[in-house]
């Protein structure tokens, strides 16, 4: 049937058993878009594939099917939106927890390294007084590191703030639909799942990436990879080099209004190639950062 996918096709595409899909139908988690009354064959739409990915991700995050009943409304319908929001919250909590672990491990490594630095060639530790005065080199290193991460001074020729962003590895999926919050959230959840299936560890920052080349624009949803072998990246990966980006922060999606947001930049130049990246600001709820890179 045109526009529909059979239950067997969906099972093959998403590596899920037909038995599971029938069970999802029975408990109301994922109802087929159409059921042939004469054959009782189940059919799904392409949009439901993203929902299937999201449901699978919620299960992987720790929401078992037995708990799905708690998301059922009075009319018996499953509140999928609430389920996905709870799954998103759980994912964010796990990411924050992993970041805390990384911070603790980094602090421990720094402590071990500082203890090793205190050892003199003869194997003896420096005196306390020497430790207090011999701090010039570490201070310089810290200042350089902080300076690399801080926002650069506003450029006089544009008046738009800039900051240097370290190199990033991202896992992305082309996004050629109209940008809507609902579609974006479904694709983002799907991307986290697909990154894991491809052996990557996807995390935040995540968001939208638009690449403009001589008037043509390709749109993507992306997640940042914690680590990956740059020599063996798949075609779904992209390396964003360390560069200076124009920066603007606001609430809501404004990537479609970039020329207005960065009017001071576009008034002074007409770049043939540039990149726009929009991500959530983790430390400020509801705030998004729009980044412009002139290529």
N, C-alpha and C positions, 0 to 999 in steps of 0.2 A: 504493500500500500504506500502510495506516494506521501511523503511527509511523516511517515511513522516508521518506527523500528520494532521488529519482532522481539519477543522476550529472549529468544536465542541469540539474536544479534547483540542486544544489550548485555547479556551475560558474557558474551565473548569480548566485547569492547571494554567492559569494566572489570573483567576477571572476577565475576561473582557468579555463584551457582544459580540455576533456574529455580531450584528449591528455595533459596533465600529470597529471590524476587517474589515468588508466590507467597512466601511468609510475610514479607513486607506489605504485600497487598492485603493479606488476611487481617493483619493487625492495624492496617490503616496508616502505615508509615509512608509508603509510596504506592499510590493507586495508579494503575495503567491509565493512559490518556484515552484509550479506546479498547473495548472488548467486543470481538465479533460474536454476536449472539448465536450464530449457527455453529461455529467451530469452538467457541469459548477461548479463542486465542487472544493473548494479551499483547497490546501494542503501546509503545511509549514515544514521546517526542524527544528531539535532541536536547531541548532545554532541561528535560528531566535527568539527563546524564549528569549535569552539574549538581543537581539536588542529591543524586545518588552518591556522588563523591563526598558531598558535605555530610550526609548521614553516616557514611563509612568513617569519615574523619571524627565525627562526634563519638562514635563507638570506640575508635582507637584512643580518643582522649579520656575515656573512662565513663561514658554515659551508656550503660548497658541497655539492651532492648527492653529488659524488664522494667526499666525506669521510664520508658517512653509513655507509659500509661499516664504518668503524672502530668504529661503535656497535653492530655486530651481535654477538649472543651466540653461544655454541657451538652452540645448538640452531637457529640461523639467525634467531631473532627479533630485531627491532630494539629496542634499549634506549632507548625514547622518553624515559623519565625522565632518564637521563644526558644525552641530547641537549638537553633543555629546560633542565636545570641549567647546562650549559655555555653555552647561549645566554643565560641570565640573567646568568651571570658576565661574558660578553662585553659585554652591555648595561651592566652596572654599571661595567665598566672604561671604556667609552666615555663614560659620564656623568661619571665622576671626571676623565677626561681633558679633557672639555669644561669642567668646573668649574675645572680648573687653568688652562685657556686664558682663561676669564673672569676669574679672579683676576689673571693676568698683565696682561691688557688693562686691568683696573680700576686696577692699580698704576701702569701707564704713564700712564693718563689723570690720575690723582691727581698724578703727578710733573709732567706738563705743566701742570696747573692751578695747582700750587704755584709753578712757575716764572713763570706769568703773574701770579700774585698778588704776586710780588716786584717787579714793574715798577711804578715810581712814575708818577704822571701825566705827569711830564716825560720818561718813557721810560728813566730810569736805574734800575739795580738797587739795592736797599737794601743798606746796609752789613751785614757779617756780624754785628756786635754788635747791630744793630737786629733782625735775624732771630731772634737768641737770646732777646730780651726780649719781642718783640711776638708772643706766642703765646697770649694769653688767649682770643681768639675761637675759633681752631681747637680748643683744648682743651675749651672749652664745647661746641662742636659734637660733638666725639668723645664726650664724656661723655653728651650727650643721646642720641646714636645708640646707644651701648652700653646705656644705661639702658632704652631702648625695647625692646631685645632680651633683656635679662636677665630672669630670673624675678622677679616682684614678691614682696614680703615676704608670708609666710603670713598669711591673713586670720584675725583672732581669732574671728570668728563661725563658721568652718567647720573651721579647722585643716588645710585642704587647700592644698597649694602652687598658685599661679597664675602664669601668665606671659602677657604680651601678645604675640600672634602677628600679624605683618604681614598685610596683605590678600593673599589667594591666589586664583588662577584655577584651577579644576579641571575636568577632563573626566571624566565619570562614566557608569556603566552600571548600571541597576537590577539588583539581586541579590536575588531572592526565593527562592533555594534554601537548604537547610541549609548553614550555614557550615562548610566543610571545607577543609583546606589544599590538597587536590588541586584542588577546584573553584575555589577562590580564585586559585591560581597560574595556571590555565588562563584564567580571565577577565581577570586582570591582563595577561597577555601579549597577549590579544586586544584589550584596551583600548589598549595602546601602539600596536598596528597600526592600529586604527580612528582613533586621534587623528591619526596621520600621514596617513591617507587623507583626513581632513577638513581637512588643511592646518594642523594644530597641531603644536607640538613638545612632546610629552609627556615628562615626566621625574619624578624623585623630589623630595619625598616622594610616596609612593603608598600606598594601603591601602584601608581600609573606612570608609564614612561612613553613619551611621544618623541619620535625621531622625524625631524623635518629635513627633507632633501630637495632643494629646488622646487618648492611649492607642493611637494607630495609628502603626506604624513602617514606614518605607520604607528599604530597604537598598540600598547602592550600593558598587561598587568604583570607585576613582578614581585618576587620575594628575594631577600638578600640571603646568600649562602654563607654559613658560618665558616666553612673551609671547603676547598676543593682543589684538585690537581689541575692547574691551569693548562697543562700540556695535553690533557685528555678530557676537555670540556665538550659536552654535547652541543648540538646546534641550537638548543634551547637556552644556552647560557651566554652571558655577555660580560666582558670585563670593562668596568668603568674606571678609567685611569684617574689618578690623583690630579685634580684640576681646581681652578678657582671658579665658583659658580655665583651668579647673581641670585639673591635670596629674597623671598617675600613670604610672610606668614599671615594666615587669615583662617577664618572658619569656613567650612564648606569646600566643595570642589571648585577650583578656579582655573584649572589647567586649560579649559576651553577658552578662557579669557586672558591668556598669557600676554597677548600683545597690548592689552589694556593695563594689566598688572605691571608689565615692564615697559610701559610707554616711553619712559625716558631713554631706555636702551634702544628700542626699535625706531625711535625718532632720529637717533644719531647714526644708525646703521641699518642696512637691509641684509642680514646674514642669509646666505644660500643654504647653509647647513647649521642646524642647532638641535639641541635636545632639551626636553622638558621632563622633569621628574617631580611627582607630587607624592609626599609621604605624610603619615600621621606623626605628630610631635609627641613622643611617648610621655614626656614629662609634663605636657600641658593637654589635658583632656579636651577633645573637641577641636584642637588646633591642628592645622595642616601647613606644611612647608612646601612652597613651590620653588624649584631650583631650575635655573636656566643656564645651559652651557652652550657657548658659541663654539662650533667646531671649525 
